[in-house]
Amino acid sequence: GNPLRLTETTYEELVNGALEKSGTWRVQKDSTAEKELGLQFTPGEFTHRIIFDDDLSSPKTFFQRTGEQLVLLSGYFPTDGGSRYTYQKVADSR
């Protein structure tokens, strides 16, 4: 797939090996995932959102990290199908 590189405060999205987008990110505690996404979760799941480039006007993107996996969810699944991206942690080759 297409990698997402995260440092403590910056990100890079690559598509077919080329830099597509880069900027900053931060985490914010948010307990509205079920309402925003139209899904049900086990208590304690998807309790934080990731905010890219301080853009608070875009649909919320919630995340869950389990072991070496990062799952990002956004959109309203019952009406637009939502978006789910799963990333696997790999060693940085740079």
N, C-alpha and C positions, 0 to 999 in steps of 0.2 A: 504494500500500500504506500501511501504518501506519508512521509514522516512529519511529525510535529516535534520540534526541538524546544525544550523548555529549560531556562536557567531560573535562578531565583526570582527574577523580575521581567525577563524578556522571553519572546517566543519567535520562532521561524516556522512557517508552513512551507513545505516543499511539495511541488507537483511535478511528477516525472523528472525528479532530480533538480529542478530549477526553483529558486526562491520565488514563491507566489506572494507572500505577505509576511511582514515582521512588525514587531512593536512590543508593547508592554502588557503585562497581565497582573492581576491580583485576585485574591480570594475574598469572598464575603459570605458570612453565615446567612443562610436564607432557608426558612422552613416552609416555603410555598411550592415546592416541587410538584406535589400531587395535583394541586390546583392549576399551576402553570402548564404542566405537561399532560394532564388528563390521565395519569397512571397512578397505580397504587404501589407503595413500597413498604418493605419491612421497616419498622421503626429504626431510625439511625442511618438509613441509606439516603443519599442525595440530599444532604442537609446544608450543602454549600454550593455556591455558584462561582464560576470563573468569569471575570470581567476582562475583556480584551480592550486595550487602548482607552480605558476609562469611558467606554461607550455604554452608558446606562439606558439609551433609547432603543437598542436592539433587543430582540427577544432574549430572555434569560437562558443561559447555558449552565446547567447543573452538572456536577461531576461526582464520581465515586472512584476511589483508588483502592484496589484490592491486590495485594501482593505486587506483582510486576505489571499489572494492567491498570489503565486509566480509561474510564468510560465517560464520554460527554453526551448529554442529552439536551435537546432544545426543540422548540415547536410544540404544537398541541396535537398529540398523537391521535385522538379520536377523529379529528377533522382533516388535518393535513398530513397525517402519517408520521410527523415529527422527524427528527434526525438523531441517529445514534452513531457515534464514532467510537471505536475501540482501538486503543493504542497499547502496544507491548513495549515495555522498557527494554532498550538495547544499549550496549556500550557505545559511547560516542566515538566515532572513527576519525574525528578531526584532530 
